[in-house]
């Protein structure tokens, strides 16, 4: 289904949403594998906690976008 965004005037279809969801998931996995699991962040837990907080926000964005896609 194609719909035109009132916010930016661009036509968006299901693939655009699928692609955005995929990129969010890739980013979340990348942060986990290459930052959160890094030995320095294992040691420096205060820094790791900040990175985890950021990842939590990305996960909320993923969930919100999933809801928006489901309500089309």
SEFIZA-3560 file (N, C-alpha, C; in Angstrom, 3 decimals):
REM SEFIZA-3560
<numar><xx>0.838</xx><yy>-1.172</yy><zz>0.000</zz><atom>N</atom></numar>
<numar><xx>0.000</xx><yy>0.000</yy><zz>0.000</zz><atom>CA</atom></numar>
<numar><xx>0.889</xx><yy>1.242</yy><zz>0.000</zz><atom>C</atom></numar>
<numar><xx>0.605</xx><yy>2.166</yy><zz>-0.883</zz><atom>N</atom></numar>
<numar><xx>1.369</xx><yy>3.399</yy><zz>-0.976</zz><atom>CA</atom></numar>
<numar><xx>0.576</xx><yy>4.508</yy><zz>-0.297</zz><atom>C</atom></numar>
<numar><xx>1.250</xx><yy>5.261</yy><zz>0.547</zz><atom>N</atom></numar>
<numar><xx>0.602</xx><yy>6.424</yy><zz>1.139</zz><atom>CA</atom></numar>
<numar><xx>1.579</xx><yy>7.583</yy><zz>1.111</zz><atom>C</atom></numar>
<numar><xx>1.038</xx><yy>8.771</yy><zz>1.018</zz><atom>N</atom></numar>
<numar><xx>1.877</xx><yy>9.951</yy><zz>0.968</zz><atom>CA</atom></numar>
<numar><xx>1.992</xx><yy>10.541</yy><zz>2.367</zz><atom>C</atom></numar>
<numar><xx>3.197</xx><yy>10.771</yy><zz>2.789</zz><atom>N</atom></numar>
<numar><xx>3.446</xx><yy>11.347</yy><zz>4.100</zz><atom>CA</atom></numar>
<numar><xx>3.035</xx><yy>12.816</yy><zz>4.099</zz><atom>C</atom></numar>
<numar><xx>2.222</xx><yy>13.190</yy><zz>5.061</zz><atom>N</atom></numar>
<numar><xx>1.837</xx><yy>14.599</yy><zz>5.199</zz><atom>CA</atom></numar>
<numar><xx>2.984</xx><yy>15.435</yy><zz>5.747</zz><atom>C</atom></numar>
<numar><xx>3.917</xx><yy>14.780</yy><zz>6.423</zz><atom>N</atom></numar>
<numar><xx>5.011</xx><yy>15.505</yy><zz>7.059</zz><atom>CA</atom></numar>
<numar><xx>6.067</xx><yy>15.953</yy><zz>6.067</zz><atom>C</atom></numar>
<numar><xx>6.406</xx><yy>15.081</yy><zz>5.108</zz><atom>N</atom></numar>
<numar><xx>7.496</xx><yy>15.434</yy><zz>4.197</zz><atom>CA</atom></numar>
<numar><xx>7.116</xx><yy>15.317</yy><zz>2.727</zz><atom>C</atom></numar>
<numar><xx>5.865</xx><yy>14.897</yy><zz>2.440</zz><atom>N</atom></numar>
<numar><xx>5.393</xx><yy>14.854</yy><zz>1.068</zz><atom>CA</atom></numar>
<numar><xx>5.999</xx><yy>13.765</yy><zz>0.204</zz><atom>C</atom></numar>
<numar><xx>6.522</xx><yy>12.714</yy><zz>0.806</zz><atom>N</atom></numar>
<numar><xx>7.113</xx><yy>11.616</yy><zz>0.058</zz><atom>CA</atom></numar>
<numar><xx>6.180</xx><yy>10.420</yy><zz>0.113</zz><atom>C</atom></numar>
<numar><xx>6.022</xx><yy>9.738</yy><zz>-0.998</zz><atom>N</atom></numar>
<numar><xx>5.204</xx><yy>8.532</yy><zz>-1.016</zz><atom>CA</atom></numar>
<numar><xx>5.982</xx><yy>7.373</yy><zz>-0.402</zz><atom>C</atom></numar>
<numar><xx>5.357</xx><yy>6.715</yy><zz>0.557</zz><atom>N</atom></numar>
<numar><xx>5.974</xx><yy>5.597</yy><zz>1.252</zz><atom>CA</atom></numar>
<numar><xx>5.157</xx><yy>4.340</yy><zz>1.016</zz><atom>C</atom></numar>
<numar><xx>5.837</xx><yy>3.233</yy><zz>0.757</zz><atom>N</atom></numar>
<numar><xx>5.129</xx><yy>1.970</yy><zz>0.618</zz><atom>CA</atom></numar>
<numar><xx>5.586</xx><yy>1.011</yy><zz>1.711</zz><atom>C</atom></numar>
<numar><xx>5.032</xx><yy>-0.196</yy><zz>1.719</zz><atom>N</atom></numar>
<numar><xx>5.367</xx><yy>-1.179</yy><zz>2.751</zz><atom>CA</atom></numar>
<numar><xx>6.860</xx><yy>-1.463</yy><zz>2.805</zz><atom>C</atom></numar>
<numar><xx>7.512</xx><yy>-1.482</yy><zz>1.653</zz><atom>N</atom></numar>
<numar><xx>8.939</xx><yy>-1.783</yy><zz>1.644</zz><atom>CA</atom></numar>
<numar><xx>9.746</xx><yy>-0.730</yy><zz>2.389</zz><atom>C</atom></numar>
<numar><xx>9.346</xx><yy>0.539</yy><zz>2.299</zz><atom>N</atom></numar>
<numar><xx>10.056</xx><yy>1.589</yy><zz>3.028</zz><atom>CA</atom></numar>
<numar><xx>10.033</xx><yy>1.306</yy><zz>4.532</zz><atom>C</atom></numar>
<numar><xx>8.880</xx><yy>0.877</yy><zz>5.022</zz><atom>N</atom></numar>
<numar><xx>8.768</xx><yy>0.558</yy><zz>6.450</zz><atom>CA</atom></numar>
<numar><xx>9.583</xx><yy>-0.686</yy><zz>6.786</zz><atom>C</atom></numar>
<numar><xx>9.498</xx><yy>-1.691</yy><zz>5.942</zz><atom>N</atom></numar>
<numar><xx>10.280</xx><yy>-2.917</yy><zz>6.147</zz><atom>CA</atom></numar>
<numar><xx>11.773</xx><yy>-2.588</yy><zz>6.169</zz><atom>C</atom></numar>
<numar><xx>12.197</xx><yy>-1.755</yy><zz>5.249</zz><atom>N</atom></numar>
<numar><xx>13.604</xx><yy>-1.373</yy><zz>5.156</zz><atom>CA</atom></numar>
<numar><xx>14.061</xx><yy>-0.612</yy><zz>6.410</zz><atom>C</atom></numar>
<numar><xx>13.242</xx><yy>0.311</yy><zz>6.893</zz><atom>N</atom></numar>
<numar><xx>13.591</xx><yy>1.060</yy><zz>8.099</zz><atom>CA</atom></numar>
<numar><xx>13.684</xx><yy>0.134</yy><zz>9.309</zz><atom>C</atom></numar>
<numar><xx>12.739</xx><yy>-0.814</yy><zz>9.420</zz><atom>N</atom></numar>
<numar><xx>12.782</xx><yy>-1.788</yy><zz>10.509</zz><atom>CA</atom></numar>
<numar><xx>14.055</xx><yy>-2.630</yy><zz>10.428</zz><atom>C</atom></numar>
<numar><xx>14.398</xx><yy>-3.062</yy><zz>9.233</zz><atom>N</atom></numar>
<numar><xx>15.599</xx><yy>-3.864</yy><zz>9.043</zz><atom>CA</atom></numar>
<numar><xx>16.848</xx><yy>-3.081</yy><zz>9.444</zz><atom>C</atom></numar>
<numar><xx>16.925</xx><yy>-1.835</yy><zz>9.044</zz><atom>N</atom></numar>
<numar><xx>18.105</xx><yy>-1.029</yy><zz>9.371</zz><atom>CA</atom></numar>
<numar><xx>18.215</xx><yy>-0.750</yy><zz>10.860</zz><atom>C</atom></numar>
<numar><xx>17.069</xx><yy>-0.565</yy><zz>11.524</zz><atom>N</atom></numar>
<numar><xx>17.109</xx><yy>-0.422</yy><zz>12.979</zz><atom>CA</atom></numar>
<numar><xx>17.650</xx><yy>-1.689</yy><zz>13.632</zz><atom>C</atom></numar>
<numar><xx>17.175</xx><yy>-2.847</yy><zz>13.182</zz><atom>N</atom></numar>
<numar><xx>17.623</xx><yy>-4.107</yy><zz>13.771</zz><atom>CA</atom></numar>
<numar><xx>19.109</xx><yy>-4.345</yy><zz>13.511</zz><atom>C</atom></numar>
<numar><xx>19.561</xx><yy>-4.061</yy><zz>12.312</zz><atom>N</atom></numar>
<numar><xx>20.985</xx><yy>-4.210</yy><zz>11.992</zz><atom>CA</atom></numar>
<numar><xx>21.822</xx><yy>-3.307</yy><zz>12.897</zz><atom>C</atom></numar>
<numar><xx>21.369</xx><yy>-2.083</yy><zz>13.105</zz><atom>N</atom></numar>
<numar><xx>22.100</xx><yy>-1.142</yy><zz>13.950</zz><atom>CA</atom></numar>
<numar><xx>22.141</xx><yy>-1.619</yy><zz>15.396</zz><atom>C</atom></numar>
<numar><xx>21.009</xx><yy>-2.100</yy><zz>15.912</zz><atom>N</atom></numar>
<numar><xx>20.950</xx><yy>-2.609</yy><zz>17.281</zz><atom>CA</atom></numar>
<numar><xx>21.911</xx><yy>-3.787</yy><zz>17.450</zz><atom>C</atom></numar>
<numar><xx>21.889</xx><yy>-4.714</yy><zz>16.505</zz><atom>N</atom></numar>
<numar><xx>22.785</xx><yy>-5.877</yy><zz>16.574</zz><atom>CA</atom></numar>
<numar><xx>24.249</xx><yy>-5.456</yy><zz>16.473</zz><atom>C</atom></numar>
<numar><xx>24.529</xx><yy>-4.515</yy><zz>15.605</zz><atom>N</atom></numar>
<numar><xx>25.902</xx><yy>-4.031</yy><zz>15.429</zz><atom>CA</atom></numar>
<numar><xx>26.418</xx><yy>-3.398</yy><zz>16.732</zz><atom>C</atom></numar>
<numar><xx>25.593</xx><yy>-2.572</yy><zz>17.353</zz><atom>N</atom></numar>
<numar><xx>25.994</xx><yy>-1.943</yy><zz>18.614</zz><atom>CA</atom></numar>
<numar><xx>26.248</xx><yy>-3.007</yy><zz>19.675</zz><atom>C</atom></numar>
<numar><xx>25.379</xx><yy>-4.004</yy><zz>19.732</zz><atom>N</atom></numar>
<numar><xx>25.573</xx><yy>-5.064</yy><zz>20.726</zz><atom>CA</atom></numar>
<numar><xx>26.869</xx><yy>-5.821</yy><zz>20.474</zz><atom>C</atom></numar>
<numar><xx>27.071</xx><yy>-6.274</yy><zz>19.248</zz><atom>N</atom></numar>
<numar><xx>28.228</xx><yy>-7.110</yy><zz>18.936</zz><atom>CA</atom></numar>
<numar><xx>29.552</xx><yy>-6.365</yy><zz>19.031</zz><atom>C</atom></numar>
<numar><xx>29.564</xx><yy>-5.102</yy><zz>18.629</zz><atom>N</atom></numar>
<numar><xx>30.840</xx><yy>-4.396</yy><zz>18.509</zz><atom>CA</atom></numar>
<numar><xx>31.107</xx><yy>-3.381</yy><zz>19.614</zz><atom>C</atom></numar>
<numar><xx>30.102</xx><yy>-3.041</yy><zz>20.401</zz><atom>N</atom></numar>
<numar><xx>30.319</xx><yy>-2.114</yy><zz>21.513</zz><atom>CA</atom></numar>
<numar><xx>29.998</xx><yy>-2.752</yy><zz>22.859</zz><atom>C</atom></numar>
<numar><xx>28.758</xx><yy>-3.171</yy><zz>23.032</zz><atom>N</atom></numar>
<numar><xx>28.343</xx><yy>-3.703</yy><zz>24.331</zz><atom>CA</atom></numar>
<numar><xx>29.164</xx><yy>-4.931</yy><zz>24.705</zz><atom>C</atom></numar>
<numar><xx>29.501</xx><yy>-5.767</yy><zz>23.743</zz><atom>N</atom></numar>
<numar><xx>30.286</xx><yy>-6.981</yy><zz>24.006</zz><atom>CA</atom></numar>
<numar><xx>31.796</xx><yy>-6.732</yy><zz>24.000</zz><atom>C</atom></numar>
<numar><xx>32.203</xx><yy>-5.504</yy><zz>23.730</zz><atom>N</atom></numar>
<numar><xx>33.633</xx><yy>-5.178</yy><zz>23.680</zz><atom>CA</atom></numar>
<numar><xx>34.233</xx><yy>-5.274</yy><zz>25.083</zz><atom>C</atom></numar>
<numar><xx>35.460</xx><yy>-5.811</yy><zz>25.207</zz><atom>N</atom></numar>
<numar><xx>36.095</xx><yy>-5.964</yy><zz>26.522</zz><atom>CA</atom></numar>
<numar><xx>36.212</xx><yy>-4.654</yy><zz>27.322</zz><atom>C</atom></numar>
<numar><xx>36.446</xx><yy>-3.548</yy><zz>26.641</zz><atom>N</atom></numar>
<numar><xx>36.569</xx><yy>-2.283</yy><zz>27.354</zz><atom>CA</atom></numar>
<numar><xx>35.236</xx><yy>-1.901</yy><zz>28.001</zz><atom>C</atom></numar>
<numar><xx>34.151</xx><yy>-2.076</yy><zz>27.260</zz><atom>N</atom></numar>
<numar><xx>32.855</xx><yy>-1.739</yy><zz>27.834</zz><atom>CA</atom></numar>
<numar><xx>32.420</xx><yy>-2.751</yy><zz>28.901</zz><atom>C</atom></numar>
<numar><xx>32.923</xx><yy>-3.969</yy><zz>28.813</zz><atom>N</atom></numar>
<numar><xx>32.666</xx><yy>-4.936</yy><zz>29.885</zz><atom>CA</atom></numar>
<numar><xx>33.303</xx><yy>-4.444</yy><zz>31.180</zz><atom>C</atom></numar>
<numar><xx>34.472</xx><yy>-3.821</yy><zz>31.056</zz><atom>N</atom></numar>
<numar><xx>35.186</xx><yy>-3.298</yy><zz>32.213</zz><atom>CA</atom></numar>
<numar><xx>34.610</xx><yy>-1.952</yy><zz>32.659</zz><atom>C</atom></numar>
<numar><xx>34.366</xx><yy>-1.087</yy><zz>31.703</zz><atom>N</atom></numar>
<numar><xx>33.871</xx><yy>0.269</yy><zz>31.986</zz><atom>CA</atom></numar>
<numar><xx>32.336</xx><yy>0.254</yy><zz>31.941</zz><atom>C</atom></numar>
<numar><xx>31.749</xx><yy>-0.219</yy><zz>33.016</zz><atom>N</atom></numar>
<numar><xx>30.301</xx><yy>-0.452</yy><zz>33.030</zz><atom>CA</atom></numar>
<numar><xx>29.482</xx><yy>0.830</yy><zz>32.936</zz><atom>C</atom></numar>
<numar><xx>30.024</xx><yy>1.940</yy><zz>33.407</zz><atom>N</atom></numar>
<numar><xx>29.293</xx><yy>3.203</yy><zz>33.296</zz><atom>CA</atom></numar>
<numar><xx>29.119</xx><yy>3.588</yy><zz>31.826</zz><atom>C</atom></numar>
<numar><xx>30.159</xx><yy>3.395</yy><zz>31.043</zz><atom>N</atom></numar>
<numar><xx>30.087</xx><yy>3.674</yy><zz>29.607</zz><atom>CA</atom></numar>
<numar><xx>29.140</xx><yy>2.675</yy><zz>28.937</zz><atom>C</atom></numar>
<numar><xx>29.272</xx><yy>1.405</yy><zz>29.300</zz><atom>N</atom></numar>
<numar><xx>28.390</xx><yy>0.379</yy><zz>28.730</zz><atom>CA</atom></numar>
<numar><xx>26.927</xx><yy>0.711</yy><zz>29.009</zz><atom>C</atom></numar>
<numar><xx>26.634</xx><yy>1.156</yy><zz>30.216</zz><atom>N</atom></numar>
<numar><xx>25.252</xx><yy>1.491</yy><zz>30.564</zz><atom>CA</atom></numar>
<numar><xx>24.707</xx><yy>2.610</yy><zz>29.681</zz><atom>C</atom></numar>
<numar><xx>25.535</xx><yy>3.585</yy><zz>29.342</zz><atom>N</atom></numar>
<numar><xx>25.104</xx><yy>4.660</yy><zz>28.440</zz><atom>CA</atom></numar>
<numar><xx>24.798</xx><yy>4.123</yy><zz>27.045</zz><atom>C</atom></numar>
<numar><xx>25.641</xx><yy>3.211</yy><zz>26.569</zz><atom>N</atom></numar>
<numar><xx>25.417</xx><yy>2.606</yy><zz>25.248</zz><atom>CA</atom></numar>
<numar><xx>24.139</xx><yy>1.764</yy><zz>25.273</zz><atom>C</atom></numar>
<numar><xx>23.943</xx><yy>1.015</yy><zz>26.343</zz><atom>N</atom></numar>
<numar><xx>22.720</xx><yy>0.206</yy><zz>26.478</zz><atom>CA</atom></numar>
<numar><xx>21.489</xx><yy>1.116</yy><zz>26.492</zz><atom>C</atom></numar>
<numar><xx>21.569</xx><yy>2.255</yy><zz>27.168</zz><atom>N</atom></numar>
<numar><xx>20.448</xx><yy>3.206</yy><zz>27.169</zz><atom>CA</atom></numar>
<numar><xx>20.104</xx><yy>3.649</yy><zz>25.748</zz><atom>C</atom></numar>
<numar><xx>21.123</xx><yy>3.918</yy><zz>24.961</zz><atom>N</atom></numar>
<numar><xx>20.903</xx><yy>4.299</yy><zz>23.566</zz><atom>CA</atom></numar>
<numar><xx>20.265</xx><yy>3.176</yy><zz>22.769</zz><atom>C</atom></numar>
<numar><xx>20.735</xx><yy>1.966</yy><zz>22.999</zz><atom>N</atom></numar>
<numar><xx>20.167</xx><yy>0.804</yy><zz>22.314</zz><atom>CA</atom></numar>
<numar><xx>18.716</xx><yy>0.590</yy><zz>22.717</zz><atom>C</atom></numar>
<numar><xx>18.413</xx><yy>0.837</yy><zz>23.990</zz><atom>N</atom></numar>
<numar><xx>17.029</xx><yy>0.727</yy><zz>24.450</zz><atom>CA</atom></numar>
<numar><xx>16.121</xx><yy>1.697</yy><zz>23.700</zz><atom>C</atom></numar>
<numar><xx>16.602</xx><yy>2.895</yy><zz>23.440</zz><atom>N</atom></numar>
<numar><xx>15.822</xx><yy>3.884</yy><zz>22.672</zz><atom>CA</atom></numar>
<numar><xx>15.618</xx><yy>3.419</yy><zz>21.232</zz><atom>C</atom></numar>
<numar><xx>16.647</xx><yy>2.836</yy><zz>20.641</zz><atom>N</atom></numar>
<numar><xx>16.502</xx><yy>2.300</yy><zz>19.284</zz><atom>CA</atom></numar>
<numar><xx>15.480</xx><yy>1.168</yy><zz>19.261</zz><atom>C</atom></numar>
<numar><xx>15.483</xx><yy>0.336</yy><zz>20.296</zz><atom>N</atom></numar>
<numar><xx>14.516</xx><yy>-0.752</yy><zz>20.379</zz><atom>CA</atom></numar>
<numar><xx>13.096</xx><yy>-0.196</yy><zz>20.504</zz><atom>C</atom></numar>
<numar><xx>12.914</xx><yy>0.874</yy><zz>21.279</zz><atom>N</atom></numar>
<numar><xx>11.596</xx><yy>1.515</yy><zz>21.368</zz><atom>CA</atom></numar>
<numar><xx>11.166</xx><yy>2.070</yy><zz>20.012</zz><atom>C</atom></numar>
<numar><xx>12.100</xx><yy>2.634</yy><zz>19.276</zz><atom>N</atom></numar>
<numar><xx>11.801</xx><yy>3.133</yy><zz>17.933</zz><atom>CA</atom></numar>
<numar><xx>11.382</xx><yy>1.980</yy><zz>17.021</zz><atom>C</atom></numar>
<numar><xx>12.055</xx><yy>0.842</yy><zz>17.134</zz><atom>N</atom></numar>
<numar><xx>11.709</xx><yy>-0.341</yy><zz>16.346</zz><atom>CA</atom></numar>
<numar><xx>10.282</xx><yy>-0.786</yy><zz>16.670</zz><atom>C</atom></numar>
<numar><xx>9.955</xx><yy>-0.842</yy><zz>17.953</zz><atom>N</atom></numar>
<numar><xx>8.614</xx><yy>-1.266</yy><zz>18.355</zz><atom>CA</atom></numar>
<numar><xx>7.548</xx><yy>-0.289</yy><zz>17.879</zz><atom>C</atom></numar>
<numar><xx>7.814</xx><yy>0.999</yy><zz>17.982</zz><atom>N</atom></numar>
<numar><xx>6.866</xx><yy>2.028</yy><zz>17.532</zz><atom>CA</atom></numar>
<numar><xx>6.633</xx><yy>1.921</yy><zz>16.033</zz><atom>C</atom></numar>
<numar><xx>7.685</xx><yy>1.738</yy><zz>15.277</zz><atom>N</atom></numar>
<numar><xx>7.557</xx><yy>1.612</yy><zz>13.829</zz><atom>CA</atom></numar>
<numar><xx>6.793</xx><yy>0.343</yy><zz>13.459</zz><atom>C</atom></numar>
<numar><xx>7.005</xx><yy>-0.727</yy><zz>14.222</zz><atom>N</atom></numar>
<numar><xx>6.250</xx><yy>-1.964</yy><zz>13.999</zz><atom>CA</atom></numar>
<numar><xx>4.766</xx><yy>-1.711</yy><zz>14.211</zz><atom>C</atom></numar>
<numar><xx>4.409</xx><yy>-0.977</yy><zz>15.258</zz><atom>N</atom></numar>
<numar><xx>3.011</xx><yy>-0.639</yy><zz>15.523</zz><atom>CA</atom></numar>
<numar><xx>2.423</xx><yy>0.197</yy><zz>14.406</zz><atom>C</atom></numar>
<numar><xx>3.167</xx><yy>1.195</yy><zz>13.952</zz><atom>N</atom></numar>
<numar><xx>2.683</xx><yy>2.061</yy><zz>12.863</zz><atom>CA</atom></numar>
<numar><xx>2.436</xx><yy>1.267</yy><zz>11.597</zz><atom>C</atom></numar>
<numar><xx>3.340</xx><yy>0.349</yy><zz>11.306</zz><atom>N</atom></numar>
<numar><xx>3.207</xx><yy>-0.492</yy><zz>10.111</zz><atom>CA</atom></numar>
<numar><xx>1.981</xx><yy>-1.388</yy><zz>10.220</zz><atom>C</atom></numar>
<numar><xx>1.732</xx><yy>-1.919</yy><zz>11.412</zz><atom>N</atom></numar>
<numar><xx>0.605</xx><yy>-2.816</yy><zz>11.622</zz><atom>CA</atom></numar>
<numar><xx>-0.726</xx><yy>-2.075</yy><zz>11.526</zz><atom>C</atom></numar>
<numar><xx>-0.745</xx><yy>-0.779</yy><zz>11.821</zz><atom>N</atom></numar>
<numar><xx>-1.983</xx><yy>-0.004</yy><zz>11.820</zz><atom>CA</atom></numar>
<numar><xx>-2.303</xx><yy>0.645</yy><zz>10.480</zz><atom>C</atom></numar>
<numar><xx>-1.539</xx><yy>0.337</yy><zz>9.479</zz><atom>N</atom></numar>
<numar><xx>-1.801</xx><yy>0.947</yy><zz>8.153</zz><atom>CA</atom></numar>
<numar><xx>-3.089</xx><yy>0.435</yy><zz>7.587</zz><atom>C</atom></numar>
//
